[in-house]
Amino acid sequence: GGRWVAAETRDVYTALHEMHKYRDERIAEGRRQLELSQTIVRTAPLGRDRHGRRHWLVQPLEEPRDQPHVWCEPRSSELVGGIVEPPREASRAADGGESRPCGKRDWQHFVGESACAALAASLDERGERESHLRASLERTLRSRQLQRLAASG
């Protein structure tokens, strides 16, 4: 008699463990889906520079999420086989902004307001493409500053 109750109890605990595991997996998946749903995906680039490279504003999943992240793609004629990993070396500004140098076949990544402002300042206002890109970057930075002021006040 005792073995039968012990086996039945074991089966109940096994079933409970599987239910908890399934619930935890569902919760983790739900959290991941929520995080992905809050990610802003820009379907149009901010603009193009003089070399024809498109610049994209992307809200990342990793930190720092409160800083703007702008990606500059390589020239399409130099892009071979799809997306190339961005270079690992980076330079940091005093306020935490960061930019990674762009080789001819690498994506360039600008993180932080100072890095994005430096990018905007480096663009030539006389060119049609770069003046549009500069205006888009400046609007984005102004909008972020206004949002921060509204949240603090």
Backbone as CSV, one residue per row, in Angstrom:
resi,resn,N_x,N_y,N_z,CA_x,CA_y,CA_z,C_x,C_y,C_z
1,GLY,0.778,-1.187,0.000,0.000,0.000,0.000,0.826,1.260,0.000
2,GLY,1.960,1.292,0.798,2.724,2.510,0.954,3.407,2.949,-0.331
3,ARG,3.810,2.001,-1.110,4.495,2.342,-2.360,3.556,3.041,-3.329
4,TRP,2.316,2.591,-3.366,1.362,3.184,-4.292,1.130,4.651,-3.958
5,VAL,0.972,5.008,-2.684,0.769,6.392,-2.268,2.022,7.204,-2.558
6,ALA,3.198,6.649,-2.318,4.440,7.374,-2.584,4.589,7.654,-4.078
7,ALA,4.257,6.687,-4.924,4.349,6.898,-6.373,3.335,7.938,-6.827
8,GLU,2.123,7.897,-6.283,1.097,8.877,-6.643,1.512,10.270,-6.184
9,THR,2.072,10.370,-4.997,2.547,11.658,-4.490,3.673,12.188,-5.375
10,ARG,4.589,11.305,-5.765,5.680,11.700,-6.647,5.131,12.241,-7.970
11,ASP,4.131,11.563,-8.516,3.539,12.004,-9.776,2.889,13.378,-9.628
12,VAL,2.245,13.627,-8.502,1.618,14.930,-8.256,2.688,16.010,-8.184
13,TYR,3.765,15.754,-7.439,4.844,16.732,-7.339,5.518,16.960,-8.695
14,THR,5.663,15.922,-9.474,6.238,16.058,-10.809,5.332,16.919,-11.689
15,ALA,4.040,16.675,-11.622,3.081,17.460,-12.402,3.082,18.917,-11.944
16,LEU,3.147,19.157,-10.633,3.203,20.528,-10.116,4.474,21.235,-10.586
17,HIS,5.587,20.501,-10.533,6.848,21.082,-10.994,6.761,21.461,-12.476
18,GLU,6.203,20.614,-13.297,6.057,20.895,-14.724,5.119,22.081,-14.954
19,MET,4.047,22.180,-14.149,3.121,23.316,-14.277,3.824,24.625,-13.921
20,HIS,4.622,24.618,-12.840,5.355,25.821,-12.443,6.392,26.207,-13.498
21,LYS,7.058,25.209,-14.044,8.046,25.466,-15.086,7.376,26.067,-16.325
22,TYR,6.251,25.527,-16.727,5.501,26.035,-17.875,5.030,27.469,-17.611
23,ARG,4.513,27.712,-16.380,4.060,29.060,-16.019,5.216,30.045,-16.075
24,ASP,6.379,29.682,-15.517,7.535,30.567,-15.526,8.009,30.861,-16.943
25,GLU,7.975,29.856,-17.805,8.350,30.065,-19.204,7.372,31.010,-19.892
26,ARG,6.086,30.855,-19.619,5.064,31.744,-20.208,5.248,33.168,-19.718
27,ILE,5.543,33.334,-18.428,5.771,34.674,-17.876,6.997,35.310,-18.520
28,ALA,8.087,34.545,-18.645,9.300,35.068,-19.279,9.027,35.459,-20.731
29,GLU,8.276,34.635,-21.449,7.933,34.948,-22.840,7.055,36.203,-22.911
30,GLY,6.130,36.326,-21.987,5.282,37.520,-21.939,6.088,38.784,-21.679
31,ARG,7.044,38.695,-20.762,7.909,39.849,-20.488,8.733,40.206,-21.716
32,ARG,9.255,39.210,-22.404,10.043,39.464,-23.615,9.182,40.114,-24.691
33,GLN,7.958,39.619,-24.857,7.053,40.205,-25.843,6.695,41.648,-25.483
34,LEU,6.494,41.914,-24.194,6.196,43.277,-23.745,7.378,44.193,-24.033
35,GLU,8.580,43.733,-23.736,9.772,44.529,-23.999,9.925,44.805,-25.490
36,LEU,9.684,43.795,-26.310,9.774,43.986,-27.761,8.693,44.936,-28.266
37,SER,7.499,44.875,-27.674,6.418,45.756,-28.123,6.696,47.209,-27.774
38,GLN,7.526,47.446,-26.769,7.856,48.814,-26.384,9.059,49.349,-27.141
39,THR,9.663,48.535,-27.963,10.813,48.948,-28.752,10.325,49.698,-29.988
40,ILE,10.912,50.838,-30.203,10.551,51.647,-31.360,11.380,51.171,-32.552
41,VAL,10.702,50.812,-33.598,11.384,50.416,-34.820,11.057,51.463,-35.875
42,ARG,12.067,52.114,-36.333,11.882,53.159,-37.336,11.907,52.506,-38.709
43,THR,10.853,52.725,-39.486,10.778,52.102,-40.804,11.391,52.975,-41.890
44,ALA,11.692,54.224,-41.566,12.329,55.121,-42.522,13.593,55.676,-41.873
45,PRO,14.655,55.825,-42.637,15.890,56.373,-42.049,15.742,57.855,-41.711
46,LEU,16.607,58.340,-40.825,16.642,59.771,-40.523,17.043,60.557,-41.761
47,GLY,17.915,59.983,-42.564,18.381,60.641,-43.775,19.656,59.985,-44.265
48,ARG,20.289,60.631,-45.255,21.520,60.102,-45.851,22.620,61.150,-45.758
49,ASP,23.857,60.664,-45.680,24.995,61.580,-45.688,25.529,61.727,-47.108
50,ARG,26.641,62.434,-47.267,27.192,62.706,-48.607,27.645,61.451,-49.337
51,HIS,27.868,60.382,-48.591,28.298,59.123,-49.201,27.116,58.206,-49.512
52,GLY,25.913,58.691,-49.231,24.722,57.896,-49.506,24.379,56.900,-48.411
53,ARG,25.109,56.946,-47.283,24.831,56.019,-46.177,23.607,56.496,-45.406
54,ARG,22.688,55.572,-45.151,21.498,55.918,-44.387,21.807,55.860,-42.900
55,HIS,21.146,56.738,-42.135,21.295,56.801,-40.684,19.946,56.465,-40.064
56,TRP,19.968,55.585,-39.069,18.749,55.079,-38.450,18.748,55.371,-36.954
57,LEU,17.616,55.815,-36.422,17.428,55.989,-34.983,16.757,54.723,-34.470
58,VAL,17.411,54.036,-33.519,16.897,52.765,-33.015,16.900,52.798,-31.500
59,GLN,15.785,52.391,-30.891,15.753,52.248,-29.438,16.213,50.837,-29.113
60,PRO,17.346,50.697,-28.416,17.898,49.372,-28.169,17.221,48.660,-27.012
61,LEU,17.438,47.358,-26.943,16.945,46.568,-25.818,17.918,46.622,-24.650
62,GLU,19.201,46.927,-24.921,20.183,46.976,-23.853,20.390,48.414,-23.385
63,GLU,21.104,48.583,-22.296,21.385,49.899,-21.726,22.448,50.610,-22.555
64,PRO,22.504,51.911,-22.573,21.564,52.839,-21.959,20.363,53.083,-22.871
65,ARG,19.172,52.779,-22.388,17.958,52.918,-23.189,17.483,54.350,-23.274
66,ASP,17.873,55.188,-22.307,17.395,56.563,-22.291,18.213,57.484,-23.198
67,GLN,19.244,56.963,-23.819,20.091,57.736,-24.723,19.737,57.413,-26.176
68,PRO,19.866,58.399,-27.072,19.614,58.087,-28.483,20.701,57.181,-29.047
69,HIS,20.300,56.259,-29.891,21.217,55.352,-30.579,21.000,55.543,-32.079
70,VAL,22.001,56.029,-32.769,21.927,56.237,-34.212,22.930,55.304,-34.874
71,TRP,22.446,54.550,-35.841,23.286,53.633,-36.611,23.459,54.184,-38.017
72,CYS,24.680,54.148,-38.504,25.009,54.572,-39.869,25.445,53.334,-40.632
73,GLU,24.739,53.040,-41.714,25.065,51.835,-42.479,26.253,52.092,-43.393
74,PRO,26.930,51.031,-43.790,28.020,51.201,-44.762,27.443,51.552,-46.129
75,ARG,28.289,52.026,-47.007,27.828,52.302,-48.367,27.331,51.012,-48.989
76,SER,26.232,51.079,-49.688,25.631,49.859,-50.235,26.565,49.141,-51.192
77,SER,27.417,49.863,-51.902,28.337,49.214,-52.829,29.445,48.473,-52.095
78,GLU,29.638,48.785,-50.798,30.691,48.143,-50.020,30.144,47.071,-49.097
79,LEU,28.845,46.945,-49.015,28.221,45.959,-48.139,28.152,44.637,-48.880
80,VAL,28.858,43.649,-48.376,28.915,42.347,-49.028,28.340,41.304,-48.083
81,GLY,27.363,40.559,-48.531,26.850,39.451,-47.732,25.976,39.849,-46.568
82,GLY,25.345,41.009,-46.597,24.432,41.395,-45.524,25.079,42.292,-44.497
83,ILE,24.520,42.286,-43.317,24.957,43.186,-42.256,26.312,42.744,-41.715
84,VAL,27.176,43.715,-41.514,28.498,43.470,-40.963,28.471,43.900,-39.504
85,GLU,29.090,43.120,-38.621,29.140,43.472,-37.206,29.818,44.824,-37.038
86,PRO,29.299,45.685,-36.134,29.973,46.960,-35.894,31.321,46.729,-35.216
87,PRO,32.280,47.625,-35.431,33.580,47.454,-34.797,33.465,47.547,-33.284
88,ARG,34.352,46.906,-32.564,34.280,46.840,-31.109,34.893,48.052,-30.424
89,GLU,35.917,48.658,-31.017,36.546,49.796,-30.359,35.623,51.002,-30.434
90,ALA,35.611,51.805,-29.370,34.704,52.933,-29.310,35.385,54.090,-28.601
91,SER,34.933,55.294,-28.883,35.402,56.464,-28.152,34.234,56.992,-27.332
92,ARG,34.528,57.459,-26.141,33.482,57.939,-25.235,33.649,59.432,-24.993
93,ALA,32.519,60.121,-24.951,32.512,61.537,-24.614,32.385,61.675,-23.101
94,ALA,32.576,62.897,-22.596,32.539,63.133,-21.151,31.175,62.804,-20.541
95,ASP,30.084,63.004,-21.296,28.748,62.743,-20.741,28.279,61.314,-20.990
96,GLY,29.168,60.448,-21.407,28.798,59.051,-21.630,28.452,58.747,-23.068
97,GLY,28.433,59.761,-23.939,28.159,59.514,-25.345,29.260,58.671,-25.949
98,GLU,28.937,57.950,-26.975,29.908,57.019,-27.555,29.703,56.946,-29.054
99,SER,30.799,56.854,-29.787,30.690,56.571,-31.212,31.756,55.565,-31.573
100,ARG,31.402,54.683,-32.480,32.346,53.674,-32.937,32.782,54.059,-34.340
101,PRO,34.080,54.059,-34.603,34.550,54.469,-35.926,34.023,53.546,-37.014
102,CYS,33.803,54.147,-38.166,33.185,53.408,-39.265,34.221,53.092,-40.326
103,GLY,34.507,51.831,-40.492,35.335,51.418,-41.609,34.471,51.421,-42.859
104,LYS,35.067,51.154,-43.992,34.302,51.202,-45.229,33.210,50.147,-45.292
105,ARG,33.371,49.031,-44.543,32.390,47.956,-44.632,31.680,47.702,-43.311
106,ASP,31.780,48.626,-42.342,31.192,48.426,-41.026,30.070,49.424,-40.765
107,TRP,29.158,49.019,-39.901,28.142,49.935,-39.401,28.781,50.823,-38.361
108,GLN,28.348,52.072,-38.290,28.826,52.992,-37.264,27.692,53.211,-36.279
109,HIS,28.032,53.278,-34.994,27.025,53.349,-33.939,27.325,54.566,-33.070
110,PHE,26.365,55.478,-32.960,26.491,56.672,-32.128,25.543,56.522,-30.950
111,VAL,26.074,56.611,-29.721,25.262,56.454,-28.524,25.387,57.709,-27.683
112,GLY,24.264,58.300,-27.319,24.264,59.463,-26.443,24.035,60.754,-27.208
113,GLU,23.546,61.730,-26.468,23.222,63.020,-27.088,24.459,63.726,-27.612
114,SER,25.578,63.650,-26.867,26.778,64.359,-27.318,27.326,63.750,-28.608
115,ALA,27.306,62.421,-28.708,27.791,61.768,-29.928,26.884,62.102,-31.112
116,CYS,25.578,62.119,-30.885,24.635,62.443,-31.959,24.724,63.920,-32.343
117,ALA,24.935,64.799,-31.341,25.107,66.225,-31.632,26.395,66.448,-32.416
118,ALA,27.453,65.720,-32.067,28.708,65.834,-32.813,28.529,65.348,-34.249
119,LEU,27.750,64.285,-34.413,27.450,63.793,-35.764,26.707,64.863,-36.551
120,ALA,25.683,65.470,-35.938,24.907,66.514,-36.622,25.801,67.696,-36.991
121,ALA,26.688,68.092,-36.073,27.568,69.227,-36.335,28.561,68.921,-37.450
122,SER,28.892,67.663,-37.644,29.869,67.302,-38.683,29.267,67.275,-40.084
123,LEU,27.952,67.336,-40.176,27.291,67.262,-41.480,27.314,68.621,-42.176
124,ASP,27.455,68.603,-43.479,27.539,69.821,-44.282,26.134,70.335,-44.579
125,GLU,25.832,71.551,-44.102,24.500,72.142,-44.311,24.235,72.489,-45.773
126,ARG,25.278,72.627,-46.574,25.097,73.053,-47.960,24.562,71.944,-48.846
127,GLY,24.837,70.699,-48.478,24.362,69.582,-49.286,22.910,69.257,-48.965
128,GLU,22.147,68.871,-49.971,20.725,68.578,-49.767,20.527,67.384,-48.833
129,ARG,21.260,66.310,-49.068,21.106,65.117,-48.229,21.489,65.387,-46.779
130,GLU,22.691,65.965,-46.611,23.193,66.161,-45.256,22.428,67.238,-44.498
131,SER,21.908,68.229,-45.194,21.122,69.244,-44.487,19.826,68.623,-43.957
132,HIS,19.226,67.711,-44.724,18.018,67.017,-44.266,18.340,66.106,-43.074
133,LEU,19.438,65.367,-43.173,19.846,64.481,-42.082,20.160,65.291,-40.830
134,ARG,20.857,66.409,-40.998,21.198,67.260,-39.849,19.934,67.781,-39.180
135,ALA,18.980,68.243,-39.974,17.718,68.742,-39.406,16.977,67.629,-38.660
136,SER,16.968,66.420,-39.212,16.305,65.292,-38.546,16.968,64.970,-37.217
137,LEU,18.302,64.947,-37.200,19.029,64.681,-35.951,18.766,65.765,-34.913
138,GLU,18.795,67.017,-35.347,18.566,68.124,-34.414,17.144,68.093,-33.862
139,ARG,16.150,67.769,-34.708,14.767,67.630,-34.224,14.655,66.516,-33.193
140,THR,15.318,65.396,-33.485,15.282,64.263,-32.559,15.895,64.643,-31.216
141,LEU,17.038,65.306,-31.234,17.698,65.705,-29.987,16.862,66.731,-29.229
142,ARG,16.275,67.691,-29.935,15.408,68.696,-29.288,14.196,68.036,-28.650
143,SER,13.610,67.100,-29.357,12.443,66.391,-28.842,12.794,65.624,-27.565
144,ARG,13.939,64.973,-27.536,14.374,64.237,-26.343,14.608,65.190,-25.175
145,GLN,15.186,66.369,-25.454,15.424,67.345,-24.388,14.097,67.845,-23.822
146,LEU,13.122,68.099,-24.687,11.810,68.558,-24.217,11.112,67.479,-23.402
147,GLN,11.224,66.242,-23.826,10.614,65.126,-23.072,11.251,65.016,-21.697
148,ARG,12.571,65.183,-21.626,13.262,65.097,-20.344,12.840,66.248,-19.424
149,LEU,12.708,67.465,-19.972,12.268,68.607,-19.182,10.843,68.423,-18.675
150,ALA,9.979,67.885,-19.532,8.582,67.656,-19.141,8.499,66.608,-18.034
151,ALA,9.338,65.599,-18.114,9.313,64.530,-17.111,9.864,65.025,-15.774
152,SER,10.813,65.942,-15.795,11.418,66.408,-14.547,10.607,67.527,-13.886
153,GLY,9.788,68.209,-14.642,9.074,69.360,-14.091,7.657,69.118,-13.953
